Amino acid sequence: MNALTARHALDTLGLASGSTLWVTGAAGALGGYLTQLGARDGLRVIALASASDEETVRGFGASDFVPRGPDAVAHVRALVPQGVDAVADAAGLGDEVLPAIRDGGQLVAFRVFTGQTERDIMVHARSVRERAEDHDAIVALRELAETDQLAIRVSEVMPALDAVEAHRRLDAGGLRGRIILSFPV
């Protein structure tokens, strides 16, 4: 579902090859797919993540890396002085990212966006529910994964009986991959 959410977001943005996309939370599940699929689409992907995740996000195809921190927008503006074409805000930073976007650019949010827009920046709120039955997109993503063109990251496999603990870990954040629940046969 994270890969489908990423595909939906990128399709919504409709960026041309060579456009710049800043992905926040690029080392997370959603951000990792945004980075990989954006790079596959020919975008210049700028990845925001913890400094310890730089190698990971560059491995996903990020052209540039910005370490998480209070100077992130300044770092992005140093890389792209006119501002990025779009931000895919997987980290949920909200209006903090707006100064990095060019006039008339775009922001795709995956949580409720409560900030004020500015400079004709268009904000899109996206959820996987909008494309959850898009069989063709799901098959295309599965084919990318099966041919090792899309990295699937698994943090841990846990027994289904530990689902409550799995949700607690997901809610706590910071996982590098998803938890798979194993059901006995």
PAZAPA-4460 file (N, C-alpha, C; in steps of 0.05 Angstrom, whole numbers, plus 32768, in hexadecimal, padded with zeros to 4 digits):
% residues 185
    n_x    n_y    n_z   ca_x   ca_y   ca_z    c_x    c_y    c_z   seq   type   mol
   8010   7FE8   8000   8000   8000   8000   8011   8019   8000     1      M     A
   8028   8018   800D   803A   8030   800C   8044   8036   7FF0     2      N     A
   804B   8021   7FE1   8053   8025   7FC6   803D   8030   7FB5     3      A     A
   8025   8027   7FB9   800E   8031   7FAA   8008   804E   7FB2     4      L     A
   800B   8054   7FCB   8007   8070   7FD4   801C   8082   7FC6     5      T     A
   8035   8079   7FC5   804A   8088   7FB7   8044   808C   7F9A     6      A     A
   803B   8076   7F8D   8034   8078   7F70   801E   808C   7F6C     7      R     A
   8009   808B   7F7D   7FF3   809D   7F7C   7FFC   80BA   7F7F     8      H     A
   800D   80BF   7F92   8017   80DA   7F97   8026   80E5   7F7E     9      A     A
   8038   80D4   7F74   8048   80DC   7F5D   8036   80E1   7F44    10      L     A
   8022   80D0   7F40   8010   80D4   7F2A   8000   80EE   7F2E    11      D     A
   7FF8   80F4   7F46   7FEA   810D   7F4C   7FFB   8125   7F45    12      T     A
   8015   8124   7F4D   8026   813B   7F48   802B   813E   7F2A    13      L     A
   802D   8129   7F1B   8030   812A   7EFE   8049   8139   7EF5    14      G     A
   805F   8135   7F04   8078   8144   7EFD   8085   8138   7EE5    15      L     A
   8090   8149   7ED4   809F   8141   7EBD   80BB   8137   7EC5    16      A     A
   80C5   8125   7EB5   80E0   811B   7EBA   80F3   8133   7EBC    17      S     A
   8105   8132   7ED0   8118   8148   7ED4   810F   815C   7EE9    18      G     A
   80F5   815A   7EF1   80EB   816C   7F06   80F7   8164   7F21    19      S     A
   80F6   8177   7F34   8101   8171   7F4E   80EB   816A   7F62    20      T     A
   80F0   8155   7F71   80DD   814C   7F86   80EC   8149   7F9F    21      L     A
   80E3   8157   7FB4   80EF   8153   7FCF   80DD   8140   7FDE    22      W     A
   80E9   812A   7FE7   80DB   8115   7FF6   80E4   8117   8013    23      V     A
   80D1   811E   8025   80D7   811E   8042   80D2   8102   804C    24      T     A
   80E1   80FA   8060   80DD   80DF   806B   80E5   80CA   8057    25      G     A
   80FA   80D0   8047   8102   80BF   8030   810B   80A3   8038    26      A     A
   8113   809F   8051   811C   8084   8059   8105   8073   8065    27      A     A
   80EE   807F   8068   80D7   8070   8072   80CA   805F   805D    28      G     A
   80B5   8051   8064   80A8   803F   8050   809D   804F   8039    29      A     A
   808C   8063   803E   8080   8073   8028   8096   8083   801A    30      L     A
   80A7   8090   802A   80BC   80A1   801E   80CF   8091   800C    31      G     A
   80D5   8079   8015   80E7   8068   8005   80DB   8061   7FE9    32      G     A
   80C1   805C   7FE9   80B4   8056   7FCF   80B1   8070   7FBF    33      Y     A
   80AC   8086   7FCB   80AB   809F   7FBC   80C6   80A5   7FAF    34      L     A
   80DB   80A0   7FBE   80F6   80A5   7FB3   80FC   8092   7F9C    35      T     A
   80F7   8078   7FA0   80FC   8065   7F8B   80EC   806A   7F72    36      Q     A
   80D1   806E   7F75   80C0   8071   7F5E   80C5   808C   7F51    37      L     A
   80CA   80A1   7F61   80D1   80BB   7F55   80EA   80BA   7F44    38      G     A
   80FF   80AC   7F4E   8117   80A9   7F3F   8112   8099   7F25    39      A     A
   8101   8084   7F27   80FA   8075   7F0F   80EB   8086   7EFB    40      R     A
   80DC   809A   7F04   80CD   80AC   7EF3   80DF   80C2   7EE7    41      D     A
   80F9   80C1   7EEE   810B   80D5   7EE2   810C   80EF   7EF2    42      G     A
   8102   80F0   7F0A   8103   8108   7F1A   811D   810B   7F28    43      L     A
   8124   8124   7F2E   813B   8129   7F3F   8130   8128   7F5C    44      R     A
   8136   8113   7F6A   812B   810F   7F85   813F   8119   7F99    45      V     A
   8136   812B   7FAA   8145   8134   7FC1   8139   8126   7FD9    46      I     A
   8149   8117   7FE7   8140   8107   7FFE   8146   8114   8018    47      A     A
   8132   8116   802A   8136   8120   8045   8134   8107   8057    48      L     A
   8148   8103   8067   8148   80EC   807A   815E   80F1   808F    49      A     A
   815F   80E0   80A2   8175   80E1   80B6   818F   80DD   80A8    50      S     A
   81A4   80E9   80B2   81BF   80E7   80A6   81C7   80CA   80A3    51      A     A
   81BF   80B9   80B6   81C7   809C   80B5   81B9   808D   809E    52      S     A
   81A5   809A   8092   8196   808D   807C   819E   8096   8060    53      D     A
   81B3   80A7   805F   81BB   80B2   8045   81C1   809C   8030    54      E     A
   81D1   8088   8038   81D7   8072   8025   81BE   8064   801B    55      E     A
   81AC   805F   802D   8193   8051   8026   8183   8061   8011    56      T     A
   817E   807B   8016   816E   808A   8003   817C   808F   7FE9    57      V     A
   8196   8092   7FEA   81A5   8094   7FD0   81A3   8079   7FC1    58      R     A
   81A2   8063   7FCF   819E   8049   7FC3   8182   8047   7FB6    59      G     A
   816F   8056   7FC0   8154   8057   7FB5   8153   8068   7F9B    60      F     A
   8169   8077   7F96   816A   8087   7F7E   8169   80A5   7F83    61      G     A
   816B   80AE   7F9C   816B   80CA   7FA2   8183   80D7   7F95    62      A     A
   817E   80EE   7F87   8194   80FD   7F7A   81A3   810D   7F8F    63      S     A
   8195   8117   7FA3   81A0   8128   7FB7   8196   811F   7FD2    64      D     A
   81A5   8126   7FE7   819E   811F   8002   819F   8138   8014    65      F     A
   818B   813A   8025   818A   8150   8038   8185   8143   8054    66      V     A
   8196   8148   8067   8192   813C   8082   817B   814A   8090    67      P     A
   816C   813A   809F   8156   8144   80AE   8160   8158   80C3    68      R     A
   8152   816E   80C7   815A   8182   80DA   814E   819D   80D4    69      G     A
   8153   81B1   80E5   8147   81CC   80E2   8150   81DB   80C9    70      P     A
   8166   81D3   80BD   8170   81E1   80A5   8169   81D3   808B    71      D     A
   8156   81C0   808C   8150   81B0   8074   8147   81C1   805D    72      A     A
   8135   81D4   8061   812B   81E5   804B   8142   81F5   803F    73      V     A
   8154   8200   8050   816B   820F   8045   817D   81FD   8035    74      A     A
   8180   81E4   803D   8190   81D1   802D   8183   81CC   8012    75      H     A
   8169   81C9   8012   815B   81C4   7FF9   815D   81DC   7FE7    76      V     A
   815A   81F4   7FF2   815C   820C   7FE2   8178   8211   7FD7    77      R     A
   818C   8207   7FE6   81A8   8208   7FDC   81AB   81F6   7FC3    78      A     A
   819D   81DF   7FC3   819F   81CD   7FAD   818E   81D7   7F95    79      L     A
   8177   81E3   7F9B   8164   81EC   7F87   815B   8208   7F8F    80      V     A
   816B   821C   7F87   8165   8238   7F90   8149   8242   7F89    81      P     A
   813E   8239   7F73   8123   8243   7F6B   810D   8233   7F79    82      Q     A
   8114   821E   7F88   8100   820D   7F96   80FA   81F4   7F86    83      G     A
   80F3   81E0   7F94   80EC   81C6   7F88   80D1   81C8   7F7A    84      V     A
   80CD   81B7   7F67   80B3   81B6   7F5A   809D   81AB   7F6C    85      D     A
   80A4   8198   7F7D   8090   818C   7F8F   809E   8180   7FA7    86      A     A
   808E   817D   7FBC   8096   816E   7FD4   8082   8158   7FD8    87      V     A
   808C   8140   7FDD   807C   8129   7FE6   8083   8127   8004    88      A     A
   8070   812F   8015   8075   8132   8032   806E   8119   8041    89      D     A
   807E   8104   803E   8079   80EB   804C   807F   80ED   806A    90      A     A
   808E   8101   8072   8095   8105   808E   807F   8115   809D    91      A     A
   806D   8121   808E   8058   8131   809A   8062   814B   80A6    92      G     A
   8074   8158   8098   807F   8172   80A2   806C   8189   809E    93      L     A
   8058   8186   808C   8044   819A   8088   804F   81B4   807C    94      G     A
   8046   81CA   8086   804D   81E4   8079   806B   81EC   807D    95      D     A
   807A   81DC   808D   8096   81E1   8090   80A5   81DF   8075    96      E     A
   809A   81CE   8063   80A8   81C9   8049   80A2   81DE   8034    97      V     A
   808D   81EE   8038   8085   8201   8023   809B   8214   8019    98      L     A
   80AC   821E   802B   80C2   8230   8020   80D5   8222   800C    99      P     A
   80D5   8208   800C   80E7   81FA   7FF9   80DA   81F7   7FDD   100      A     A
   80C0   81FC   7FDB   80B2   81F8   7FC2   80B2   8212   7FB1   101      I     A
   80B6   820F   7F97   80B5   8226   7F85   8098   8231   7F84   102      R     A
   8096   824A   7F7C   807C   8256   7F78   806D   8245   7F64   103      D     A
   8054   823F   7F6A   8043   822E   7F58   8049   8211   7F5A   104      G     A
   805A   8208   7F6C   8061   81EC   7F6F   804B   81DC   7F7D   105      G     A
   8052   81C4   7F85   803E   81B2   7F91   8049   81A5   7FAA   106      Q     A
   8036   819D   7FBB   803B   818E   7FD3   8027   8178   7FD5   107      L     A
   8030   815F   7FD9   801E   8149   7FDD   8021   8141   7FFB   108      V     A
   800A   8141   8009   800A   813A   8026   7FFB   8120   8029   109      A     A
   8004   8110   803D   7FF8   80F6   8042   7FE9   80F6   805C   110      F     A
   7FEB   810C   806B   7FDC   8111   8083   7FCD   812B   807F   111      R     A
   7FBB   8132   8091   7FAC   814B   808E   7FBF   8162   808D   112      V     A
   7FBC   8173   8079   7FCD   818B   8077   7FBD   81A2   8083   113      F     A
   7FC8   81AE   8098   7FBA   81C4   80A6   7FC7   81DF   80A2   114      T     A
   7FDC   81DF   8093   7FEB   81F9   808E   7FDD   820B   807A   115      G     A
   7FE8   8222   8077   7FDE   8235   8064   7FEF   8233   804A   116      Q     A
   7FE3   8231   8033   7FF3   8231   801B   7FFC   824D   8014   117      T     A
   800F   824E   8003   801A   8268   7FFB   8025   8266   7FDE   118      E     A
   8029   827C   7FD1   8036   827E   7FB8   802B   826B   7FA3   119      R     A
   8011   8267   7FA3   8003   8256   7F8F   800D   8239   7F90   120      D     A
   8016   8230   7FA7   801E   8214   7FAB   8005   8203   7FAE   121      I     A
   8002   81EE   7F9E   7FEB   81DD   7FA0   7FF1   81C6   7FB3   122      M     A
   7FDE   81C1   7FC5   7FE1   81AC   7FD9   7FCD   8196   7FD1   123      V     A
   7FD8   817D   7FCF   7FC7   8166   7FCA   7FC8   8154   7FE2   124      H     A
   7FB1   814B   7FEC   7FB0   8137   8001   7FAB   811C   7FF4   125      A     A
   7FBC   8109   7FF9   7FB9   80EF   7FEC   7FB8   80D8   8000   126      R     A
   7FA8   80C4   7FF9   7FA5   80AC   8009   7FA3   8094   7FF7   127      S     A
   7FAE   807E   7FFF   7FAD   8066   7FEF   7F90   805D   7FEA   128      V     A
   7F7E   8065   7FFB   7F62   805D   7FF7   7F57   8065   7FDC   129      R     A
   7F62   807B   7FD1   7F59   8086   7FB8   7F60   8073   7FA0   130      E     A
   7F74   8062   7FA4   7F7D   8050   7F8F   7F7F   8033   7F98   131      R     A
   7F73   802C   7FAE   7F76   8012   7FBA   7F6D   7FFB   7FA8   132      A     A
   7F5C   8002   7F94   7F52   7FED   7F82   7F5D   7FF0   7F66   133      E     A
   7F73   7FFF   7F63   7F80   8003   7F49   7F92   7FEA   7F43   134      D     A
   7F85   7FD6   7F38   7F92   7FBD   7F33   7FAB   7FC0   7F22   135      H     A
   7FA9   7FD0   7F0D   7FBF   7FD3   7EFA   7FD8   7FDF   7F08   136      D     A
   7FD3   7FF3   7F19   7FEA   7FFF   7F28   7FF6   7FEB   7F3C   137      A     A
   7FE5   7FDC   7F49   7FEF   7FC8   7F5C   7FFF   7FB3   7F4E   138      I     A
   7FF6   7FA9   7F37   8005   7F95   7F28   8020   7FA1   7F1E   139      V     A
   801F   7FBA   7F15   8038   7FC6   7F0B   804D   7FC8   7F22   140      A     A
   8044   7FD0   7F3A   8056   7FD2   7F51   8060   7FB6   7F59   141      L     A
   804E   7FA2   7F58   8057   7F87   7F5F   806C   7F7E   7F4B   142      R     A
   8069   7F84   7F32   807C   7F7C   7F1E   8097   7F89   7F22   143      E     A
   8097   7FA3   7F2A   80B0   7FB0   7F31   80BE   7FA3   7F48   144      L     A
   80AE   7F9B   7F5C   80BA   7F8E   7F74   80C5   7F73   7F6D   145      A     A
   80B6   7F64   7F5C   80BF   7F49   7F55   80D8   7F49   7F44   146      E     A
   80DD   7F5E   7F36   80F5   7F60   7F25   810B   7F71   7F32   147      T     A
   8108   7F75   7F4C   811C   7F84   7F5C   8120   7FA0   7F52   148      D     A
   810C   7FAC   7F46   810D   7FC8   7F3E   8100   7FDA   7F53   149      Q     A
   80F4   7FCE   7F68   80E8   7FDD   7F7E   80EF   7FCE   7F97   150      L     A
   80FE   7FDA   7FA9   8107   7FCD   7FC1   80F0   7FCC   7FD5   151      A     A
   80EC   7FB4   7FDF   80D8   7FAF   7FF4   80E8   7FAB   800E   152      I     A
   80E2   7FBC   8022   80F2   7FBA   803B   80E0   7FAF   8051   153      R     A
   80EA   7F9A   805D   80DC   7F8D   8073   80ED   7F92   808C   154      V     A
   80E0   7F9E   80A0   80ED   7FA3   80B9   80EF   7F8A   80CA   155      S     A
   80D8   7F7C   80CB   80D6   7F65   80DC   80BE   7F54   80D5   156      E     A
   80BF   7F3A   80DA   80A8   7F28   80D7   80A0   7F20   80F3   157      V     A
   8086   7F25   80F9   807C   7F1F   8114   8064   7F0D   8112   158      M     A
   805F   7EFC   8126   8047   7EEB   8126   802E   7EFE   8127   159      P     A
   8019   7EF6   811A   8000   7F06   8119   7FF6   7F0B   8135   160      A     A
   7FFB   7EF9   8148   7FF2   7EFD   8163   7FFF   7F16   8170   161      L     A
   8016   7F20   8164   8023   7F37   816E   801B   7F51   815F   162      D     A
   8004   7F51   8153   7FFB   7F68   8143   7FFA   7F81   8153   163      A     A
   7FF2   7F80   816C   7FF0   7F98   817D   800C   7FA4   8180   164      V     A
   8020   7F93   8185   803C   7F9D   8187   8045   7FA8   816C   165      E     A
   803E   7F9B   8156   8046   7FA5   813C   803A   7FC1   8137   166      A     A
   8021   7FC6   813E   8015   7FE0   813B   8022   7FF5   814D   167      H     A
   802A   7FEC   8165   8038   7FFE   8178   8052   8008   816B   168      R     A
   8061   7FF5   815F   807A   7FFC   8152   8076   800E   813A   169      R     A
   8062   8008   812A   805C   801A   8114   8055   8036   811D   170      L     A
   8044   8038   8131   803C   8052   813C   8054   8061   8147   171      D     A
   8067   8053   8152   807F   8060   815E   8090   806D   8148   172      A     A
   808E   8062   812F   809E   806C   8119   80BB   8064   8119   173      G     A
   80C9   806C   8105   80E6   8066   8104   80ED   804B   80F8   174      G     A
   80D9   803C   80F0   80E0   8022   80E4   80EC   8026   80C8   175      L     A
   80FE   8015   80C1   8109   8015   80A6   80FF   7FFC   8098   176      R     A
   80E7   7FFD   808F   80DA   7FE6   8083   80C0   7FE1   8092   177      G     A
   80B1   7FCE   8088   8097   7FC7   8093   8098   7FAE   80A4   178      R     A
   8085   7FAB   80B6   8082   7F93   80C5   806F   7F81   80B6   179      I     A
   8076   7F68   80B3   8065   7F54   80A7   805A   7F42   80BD   180      I     A
   803F   7F3F   80BD   8033   7F2D   80D0   8031   7F11   80C4   181      L     A
   803A   7EFE   80D2   803A   7EE2   80C9   8023   7ED3   80D6   182      S     A
   8013   7EC6   80C5   7FFC   7EB7   80CF   8003   7E99   80CD   183      F     A
   7FFD   7E8A   80E2   8003   7E6D   80E1   7FF1   7E5F   80CD   184      P     A
   7FFC   7E4A   80C1   7FED   7E3B   80AD   7FE3   7E21   80B8   185      V     A
***
